[in-house]
Amino acid sequence: MKVMKQYTVKKGLNNEERNALIEYSDIVAHLLHHRGIKNKEEAHVFLSGGYEKGIHDPFLLNDMEKAVQRILEAIEKKEKICIYSDYDADGIPGGVILHDFFKKIGYDNFINYIPDRSEEGFGLNQGAIESLAKQEVSILITVDCGIADVSHVAFAKTFGIDVIITDHHEPGEILPEAYAIVNPKVGGNYPEKMLCGSGVAYKLVQAILAKDNCRTQWVSLG
């Protein structure tokens, strides 16, 4: 017998709570209140947003400095980079972010790799790593995957491939021995632990752009 889900509506606001958000309609006030927003000042900040106010220092993320330095080194030496992203609606946009970033700076020695969901499954796999090694990939950047791929990261290292993991999934008891692990749920002091996979990829690009020497390096690519 199929069990039906039971849904309940959050309790309504009392007069004091409602008056604190009097500028807003009943439904908006209800939603704001139950998201922990209790007055008009907090509501204004929440609803107005703003890039400058809502952005955090990317270098608060674990291993971000190390990841950025390795990528800049790869760009300078014209090493082949692989962007290895998950096949879902989080991994693919993250892969696009990195793809477009490299294109914008005029760096073309990279490839995007998206594993086949049916044939290869989630995360890194041995066949893909062997193929990338034959293509002389020396640095592999994961997007929205990799934090659970302990054995596959170790396998990639046997080919001399440096793996930079950008992921947001929960880490296991054992972390992969990657060159760098950029994940809001692993170490670091990044305040937003629920950042999505493509968000982590975005933070990586933000961190690279923040480096003072990047413009000089990119001009030299031409």
Rosetta silent file (secondary structure, phi, psi, omega in degrees, C-alpha in Angstrom):
SEQUENCE: MKVMKQYTVKKGLNNEERNALIEYSDIVAHLLHHRGIKNKEEAHVFLSGGYEKGIHDPFLLNDMEKAVQRILEAIEKKEKICIYSDYDADGIPGGVILHDFFKKIGYDNFINYIPDRSEEGFGLNQGAIESLAKQEVSILITVDCGIADVSHVAFAKTFGIDVIITDHHEPGEILPEAYAIVNPKVGGNYPEKMLCGSGVAYKLVQAILAKDNCRTQWVSLG
SCORE:     score description
SCORE:     0.000 S_00000001
   1 L     0.000  129.528 -177.952    0.000    0.000    0.000 S_00000001
   2 L   -74.258  130.243  178.973    1.421    3.358   -1.016 S_00000001
   3 L   -88.115  126.206 -179.766    2.020    5.740    1.861 S_00000001
   4 L   -85.386  137.432  176.611    0.848    9.270    1.137 S_00000001
   5 L   -70.599  143.141  178.114    3.045   12.153    2.211 S_00000001
   6 L  -107.470  124.401  179.689    1.557   14.487    4.762 S_00000001
   7 L  -110.725  142.279  176.878    2.188   18.204    4.318 S_00000001
   8 L  -127.313  144.430  178.409    1.576   20.868    6.933 S_00000001
   9 L   -90.080  136.175  177.969    1.501   24.647    6.529 S_00000001
  10 L   -57.770  148.107 -176.703    3.671   26.678    8.876 S_00000001
  11 L   -59.999  150.184  179.074    1.699   28.464   11.571 S_00000001
  12 L   -70.716  165.802 -178.625    0.337   31.896   10.810 S_00000001
  13 L   -84.055  141.924  173.597    1.894   35.064   12.177 S_00000001
  14 L   -79.738  176.241 -174.259    0.585   36.676   15.329 S_00000001
  15 H   -59.769  -41.713 -179.254   -0.162   40.406   15.355 S_00000001
  16 H   -64.916  -43.157  179.796    3.290   41.415   16.577 S_00000001
  17 H   -66.262  -40.694 -179.173    5.028   39.290   13.964 S_00000001
  18 H   -67.647  -41.300 -179.800    2.767   40.523   11.186 S_00000001
  19 H   -65.295  -28.454  179.583    3.199   44.184   12.138 S_00000001
  20 H   -68.454  -20.276  179.159    6.974   43.797   12.030 S_00000001
  21 L  -123.785   37.331 -172.487    6.620   42.995    8.297 S_00000001
  22 L   -63.269  -22.945 -178.352    3.636   45.226    7.604 S_00000001
  23 L   -70.188  -12.246 -172.892    5.164   46.572    4.370 S_00000001
  24 L  -113.565  157.592  178.880    4.728   43.172    2.715 S_00000001
  25 L   -65.578  168.134 -178.030    1.728   41.125    1.632 S_00000001
  26 H   -58.511  -46.061 -175.567    0.466   38.282    3.827 S_00000001
  27 H   -69.212  -40.365  179.274    2.119   35.545    1.793 S_00000001
  28 H   -67.100  -42.418  178.285    5.479   37.349    1.504 S_00000001
  29 H   -61.658  -40.659  178.814    5.478   38.188    5.210 S_00000001
  30 H   -61.628  -47.218 -179.464    4.667   34.559    6.010 S_00000001
  31 H   -64.885  -43.693  179.695    7.533   33.269    3.845 S_00000001
  32 H   -61.390  -47.272 -177.525   10.013   35.809    5.202 S_00000001
  33 H   -58.326  -44.090 -176.954    9.145   35.094    8.815 S_00000001
  34 L   -81.223    3.689  168.373    9.588   31.366    8.437 S_00000001
  35 L  -105.704   13.584  175.813   12.979   31.930    6.855 S_00000001
  36 L    84.998   11.239 -179.593   14.110   33.663   10.018 S_00000001
  37 L   -99.799  113.625 -165.774   13.573   37.217    8.756 S_00000001
  38 L  -108.219  -11.688 -177.786   11.726   39.075   11.486 S_00000001
  39 L  -145.245  173.524 -173.591   11.717   42.805   10.592 S_00000001
  40 H   -68.552  -31.187  179.123   11.718   45.209    7.651 S_00000001
  41 H   -64.918  -47.369  178.457   15.471   45.887    7.849 S_00000001
  42 H   -64.444  -38.127  179.826   16.313   42.186    7.539 S_00000001
  43 H   -64.182  -40.143 -179.870   13.683   41.804    4.817 S_00000001
  44 H   -62.970  -45.311  179.373   15.193   44.654    2.795 S_00000001
  45 H   -61.707  -43.936 -177.969   18.667   43.105    2.935 S_00000001
  46 H   -65.450  -43.800 -174.858   17.283   39.678    1.991 S_00000001
  47 H   -82.516  -27.259 -178.572   15.143   40.875   -0.912 S_00000001
  48 H   -79.927  -37.719  178.825   17.524   43.496   -2.277 S_00000001
  49 L    62.718 -137.659 -178.917   20.562   41.242   -2.399 S_00000001
  50 L   120.326  130.359 -177.079   23.466   42.674   -4.335 S_00000001
  51 H   -59.016  -49.557 -174.493   26.632   41.133   -5.717 S_00000001
  52 H   -63.018  -39.145 -177.302   29.041   43.101   -3.540 S_00000001
  53 H   -77.368  -27.476 -173.088   27.175   42.391   -0.309 S_00000001
  54 H   -97.891   -2.291 -175.565   26.513   38.737   -0.994 S_00000001
  55 L   -93.293  146.375  178.671   29.910   37.618   -2.233 S_00000001
  56 L  -117.636  156.249  179.020   32.533   35.992    0.006 S_00000001
  57 L   -60.110  118.985 -177.919   36.302   35.813   -0.311 S_00000001
  58 H   -64.394  -23.921 -177.975   37.015   32.707   -2.461 S_00000001
  59 H   -77.329    1.016  170.926   40.289   32.122   -0.632 S_00000001
  60 H   -77.415  -15.438  178.010   38.307   31.174    2.470 S_00000001
  61 L   -76.827  144.126 -179.998   37.660   27.869    0.714 S_00000001
  62 L   -54.338  133.154  173.978   39.947   24.959    1.509 S_00000001
  63 L    61.776   13.776 -176.541   43.014   24.653   -0.773 S_00000001
  64 H   -64.020  -43.573  179.457   41.890   27.536   -2.999 S_00000001
  65 H   -58.233  -44.238 -179.320   45.297   29.229   -3.003 S_00000001
  66 H   -64.299  -42.859  179.577   46.965   25.963   -3.946 S_00000001
  67 H   -62.926  -44.749 -178.566   44.445   25.250   -6.724 S_00000001
  68 H   -63.519  -45.576 -179.429   44.833   28.728   -8.214 S_00000001
  69 H   -61.346  -39.432  179.974   48.613   28.605   -8.225 S_00000001
  70 H   -67.380  -40.006  179.915   48.598   25.217   -9.975 S_00000001
  71 H   -67.875  -41.326  177.161   46.178   26.408  -12.661 S_00000001
  72 H   -62.605  -37.850  176.539   48.205   29.580  -13.282 S_00000001
  73 H   -63.951  -42.098  178.980   51.304   27.422  -13.596 S_00000001
  74 H   -63.351  -39.487  178.267   49.508   25.191  -16.106 S_00000001
  75 H   -64.478  -44.982 -178.551   48.466   28.237  -18.134 S_00000001
  76 H   -62.363  -39.055 -177.355   51.990   29.635  -18.138 S_00000001
  77 H   -90.697   -0.449  179.622   53.471   26.303  -19.254 S_00000001
  78 L    59.193   40.205  176.220   50.602   25.635  -21.696 S_00000001
  79 L   -73.363  155.485  178.326   49.788   22.297  -20.078 S_00000001
  80 E   -83.201  127.503 -177.094   46.704   20.403  -21.197 S_00000001
  81 E  -112.105  139.244  172.194   43.801   20.806  -18.768 S_00000001
  82 E  -114.689  128.411  172.258   40.686   18.659  -18.503 S_00000001
  83 E   -96.875  107.633 -173.642   37.468   20.026  -17.012 S_00000001
  84 E  -106.111   99.244 -174.376   35.734   16.881  -15.762 S_00000001
  85 E  -110.653  153.374  175.065   32.169   17.766  -14.796 S_00000001
  86 L   -64.164  162.475 -174.391   29.194   15.770  -13.630 S_00000001
  87 L   -91.660    7.830 -174.708   26.421   15.153  -16.162 S_00000001
  88 L   -99.738 -171.393 -174.679   23.610   16.819  -14.201 S_00000001
  89 L   -76.262    3.750  172.936   22.117   20.324  -14.016 S_00000001
  90 L  -108.462  -46.132 -178.424   24.791   21.411  -11.555 S_00000001
  91 H   -66.879  -42.418 -177.496   27.914   19.872  -13.059 S_00000001
  92 H   -64.275  -46.992  175.874   27.260   20.925  -16.655 S_00000001
  93 H   -59.984  -36.192  176.899   26.819   24.656  -15.866 S_00000001
  94 H   -63.640  -39.432  176.132   29.981   24.479  -13.772 S_00000001
  95 H   -63.677  -36.435  178.289   31.820   22.953  -16.707 S_00000001
  96 H   -66.837  -40.075  178.999   30.528   25.773  -18.910 S_00000001
  97 H   -56.845  -48.512 -179.126   31.785   28.384  -16.429 S_00000001
  98 H   -70.084  -39.147  176.458   35.326   27.031  -16.643 S_00000001
  99 H   -56.411  -51.431 -176.933   35.094   26.478  -20.409 S_00000001
 100 H   -67.711  -32.408  176.599   34.041   30.072  -21.023 S_00000001
 101 H   -61.951  -50.602 -179.681   36.660   31.378  -18.609 S_00000001
 102 H   -62.643  -38.805  178.442   39.515   29.683  -20.460 S_00000001
 103 H   -63.881  -41.742 -178.126   38.120   30.832  -23.798 S_00000001
 104 H   -63.403  -33.919 -178.912   37.847   34.424  -22.571 S_00000001
 105 L   -90.594    3.065  176.661   41.484   34.538  -21.526 S_00000001
 106 L    79.996   23.741  179.608   42.592   32.988  -24.818 S_00000001
 107 L  -103.222  118.432 -173.388   43.674   29.645  -23.414 S_00000001
 108 L  -111.486   -5.144 -176.665   42.750   26.792  -25.733 S_00000001
 109 L   -86.236   63.700  177.928   44.774   23.838  -24.465 S_00000001
 110 E  -149.056  161.531  175.088   41.918   22.305  -22.522 S_00000001
 111 E  -135.583  154.052  170.330   39.052   19.880  -23.017 S_00000001
 112 E  -101.417  136.913  177.127   35.691   19.327  -21.362 S_00000001
 113 E  -129.469  124.311  176.116   34.783   15.803  -20.347 S_00000001
 114 L  -121.030  115.097 -177.440   31.306   14.756  -19.240 S_00000001
 115 L   -65.673  149.676  176.470   30.973   11.056  -18.342 S_00000001
 116 L   -72.796  125.302 -174.599   28.152    9.009  -19.824 S_00000001
 117 L   -60.071  -41.411 -176.035   25.527    8.551  -17.143 S_00000001
 118 L   -79.929  -41.662 -173.907   24.612    4.994  -18.179 S_00000001
 119 L   -86.713  -35.477 -173.516   28.031    3.677  -19.181 S_00000001
 120 L  -109.878  -26.139  179.074   30.388    5.458  -16.792 S_00000001
 121 L    77.029 -169.843 -174.338   28.237    6.554  -13.883 S_00000001
 122 L   -80.467  140.145  173.447   28.876    9.339  -11.394 S_00000001
 123 L    84.043 -167.766  179.794   32.332   10.732  -10.745 S_00000001
 124 L   -70.414  155.501  175.722   35.727    9.715  -12.046 S_00000001
 125 L  -146.397  156.457 -172.584   36.258    6.348  -13.704 S_00000001
 126 H   -62.379  -44.138 -178.560   39.286    4.346  -14.776 S_00000001
 127 H   -59.823  -43.500  179.763   38.517    4.302  -18.497 S_00000001
 128 H   -64.065  -42.107 -179.537   38.170    8.065  -18.674 S_00000001
 129 H   -63.357  -43.398  178.205   41.414    8.613  -16.772 S_00000001
 130 H   -61.353  -42.247  179.024   43.311    6.266  -19.081 S_00000001
 131 H   -63.765  -42.322 -179.285   41.890    8.081  -22.108 S_00000001
 132 H   -67.408  -36.706  177.748   42.814   11.496  -20.704 S_00000001
 133 H   -62.874  -39.460  178.406   46.330   10.306  -19.903 S_00000001
 134 H   -65.702  -26.238  177.472   46.750    9.236  -23.558 S_00000001
 135 L   -86.856    7.311  176.816   45.704   12.762  -24.554 S_00000001
 136 L    64.264   35.310  171.697   48.536   14.094  -22.371 S_00000001
 137 E   -71.872  131.437  179.931   46.296   15.791  -19.838 S_00000001
 138 E  -113.729  -13.163  177.212   48.431   16.881  -16.894 S_00000001
 139 E  -140.049  128.551 -177.112   45.830   18.635  -14.742 S_00000001
 140 E  -119.213  121.323  178.755   42.253   17.481  -14.173 S_00000001
 141 E  -107.302  115.464  177.443   39.710   19.814  -12.577 S_00000001
 142 E   -84.148  152.055  175.527   36.563   18.101  -11.350 S_00000001
 143 E  -131.574  119.068  177.311   33.256   19.968  -11.162 S_00000001
 144 L    66.894   25.231  177.635   30.468   18.761   -8.884 S_00000001
 145 L  -166.537  171.668  173.721   32.207   15.444   -8.260 S_00000001
 146 L   112.071  -24.796 -173.819   35.425   13.887   -7.029 S_00000001
 147 L   -67.213  -22.544 -179.936   35.212   14.097   -3.256 S_00000001
 148 L  -100.355   -0.973 -171.528   34.359   10.376   -3.008 S_00000001
 149 L   -91.643   61.086 -176.564   36.788    9.186   -5.700 S_00000001
 150 H   -60.949  -51.425 -176.003   39.664    8.088   -3.474 S_00000001
 151 H   -69.962  -35.911 -177.582   40.874    5.206   -5.651 S_00000001
 152 H   -73.505  -33.242  174.647   40.403    7.002   -8.956 S_00000001
 153 H   -65.921  -40.901  177.097   42.351   10.056   -7.828 S_00000001
 154 H   -62.182  -38.528  178.403   45.141    7.704   -6.766 S_00000001
 155 H   -64.888  -42.325  179.334   44.930    6.060  -10.206 S_00000001
 156 H   -61.941  -36.386 -179.817   45.206    9.441  -11.943 S_00000001
 157 H   -63.670  -28.007  179.589   48.343   10.210   -9.930 S_00000001
 158 L   -67.015  -19.331  177.142   50.062    7.134  -11.410 S_00000001
 159 L   -96.751    4.104 -178.126   49.900    8.929  -14.780 S_00000001
 160 L    77.843   18.785  179.526   51.306   12.124  -13.306 S_00000001
 161 L   -88.968  124.958  173.823   47.924   13.879  -13.479 S_00000001
 162 E   -84.970  122.449 -178.834   47.326   16.508  -10.800 S_00000001
 163 E  -101.459  123.517  172.268   43.678   16.384   -9.721 S_00000001
 164 E  -107.902  114.291 -178.686   42.005   19.517   -8.416 S_00000001
 165 E   -90.706  122.833  166.544   38.660   18.616   -6.899 S_00000001
 166 E  -117.559  118.379 -172.115   35.922   21.232   -6.895 S_00000001
 167 L  -154.734  169.370  177.339   32.855   19.708   -5.310 S_00000001
 168 L  -135.198    0.822 -179.540   30.148   20.367   -2.767 S_00000001
 169 L   -73.449  160.978 -179.621   29.099   16.871   -1.736 S_00000001
 170 L   -64.917  132.182  177.975   29.636   15.532    1.762 S_00000001
 171 L   -75.976  153.290  174.687   33.133   14.130    2.245 S_00000001
 172 L   -87.107 -172.289  179.932   33.670   10.572    3.456 S_00000001
 173 L   -67.301  -30.283  178.954   35.942    9.459    6.277 S_00000001
 174 L  -113.542  127.557  178.079   38.864    9.245    3.835 S_00000001
 175 L   -92.789  147.845  175.564   39.616   12.131    1.488 S_00000001
 176 L   -62.529  149.361  177.070   41.204   11.609   -1.932 S_00000001
 177 L   -86.805   62.149 -179.126   44.909   12.456   -2.112 S_00000001
 178 L   -81.541  163.315  175.789   44.228   15.157   -4.681 S_00000001
 179 L   -61.091  -41.095  177.472   46.522   18.069   -5.451 S_00000001
 180 E  -152.069  146.897  175.884   43.840   20.337   -4.000 S_00000001
 181 E  -123.790  111.665  178.756   40.324   19.909   -2.640 S_00000001
 182 E  -107.895  103.673 -174.548   38.049   22.929   -2.973 S_00000001
 183 L  -154.926  124.842 -177.925   34.818   22.113   -1.181 S_00000001
 184 L   -62.636  -15.222 -179.952   32.895   24.285    1.312 S_00000001
 185 L   -96.734    4.852  178.742   32.285   21.183    3.425 S_00000001
 186 L  -122.150  113.424  175.934   35.995   20.386    3.750 S_00000001
 187 L    52.325 -156.358  176.590   38.125   22.560    6.025 S_00000001
 188 L    64.838 -179.015 -178.903   38.456   26.245    5.279 S_00000001
 189 L  -129.294   25.613 -178.469   36.360   29.075    6.684 S_00000001
 190 L   -68.439  128.421 -172.122   33.913   29.719    3.869 S_00000001
 191 L   -72.102  -24.147 -177.466   30.643   30.878    5.482 S_00000001
 192 L  -101.647   95.678 -176.517   28.215   29.324    2.969 S_00000001
 193 L   -74.649  -16.543 -175.791   28.487   25.572    3.401 S_00000001
 194 L   -98.166   19.756  176.273   25.590   24.859    1.015 S_00000001
 195 L   -56.446  137.094 -179.443   27.265   26.304   -2.076 S_00000001
 196 L   -79.376  172.419 -177.804   26.359   24.227   -5.143 S_00000001
 197 H   -61.478  -45.952  178.862   28.865   22.510   -7.435 S_00000001
 198 H   -68.262  -27.839  175.431   28.742   25.150  -10.172 S_00000001
 199 H   -64.949  -38.189  177.534   29.019   27.774   -7.434 S_00000001
 200 H   -65.932  -40.715  176.669   32.322   26.252   -6.342 S_00000001
 201 H   -61.532  -39.850  176.909   33.548   26.376   -9.952 S_00000001
 202 H   -62.201  -42.086  179.385   32.545   30.040  -10.064 S_00000001
 203 H   -64.094  -33.104  176.811   34.513   30.721   -6.877 S_00000001
 204 H   -63.712  -45.971  177.715   37.560   29.118   -8.497 S_00000001
 205 H   -62.414  -42.836  178.811   37.321   31.512  -11.436 S_00000001
 206 H   -58.631  -41.219 -179.232   36.799   34.420   -9.045 S_00000001
 207 H   -67.370  -40.939  178.801   39.947   33.443   -7.154 S_00000001
 208 H   -62.695  -43.191 -179.992   42.034   33.171  -10.335 S_00000001
 209 H   -65.065  -24.544 -177.923   40.850   36.614  -11.445 S_00000001
 210 H   -75.856  -14.801 -177.729   41.807   38.043   -8.057 S_00000001
 211 L   -73.569  132.166 -175.152   45.489   37.255   -8.572 S_00000001
 212 L   -62.652  -32.281 -172.766   47.556   40.361   -9.370 S_00000001
 213 L   -89.919    2.912 -172.051   49.773   38.669  -11.909 S_00000001
 214 H   -67.868  -40.563 -175.580   47.038   37.096  -14.004 S_00000001
 215 H   -63.861  -40.516  178.129   46.619   39.868  -16.578 S_00000001
 216 H   -61.521  -42.719  179.989   50.325   39.900  -17.438 S_00000001
 217 H   -63.747  -42.514 -175.624   50.318   36.150  -17.901 S_00000001
 218 H   -71.182  -35.253  177.028   47.253   36.151  -20.136 S_00000001
 219 H   -61.018  -35.993 -177.549   48.515   38.952  -22.350 S_00000001
 220 L   -70.697  -15.012 -179.509   51.613   36.836  -22.960 S_00000001
 221 L   -65.792  -31.315 -177.222   49.461   33.973  -24.264 S_00000001
 222 L   -72.747    0.000    0.000   48.852   35.823  -27.518 S_00000001
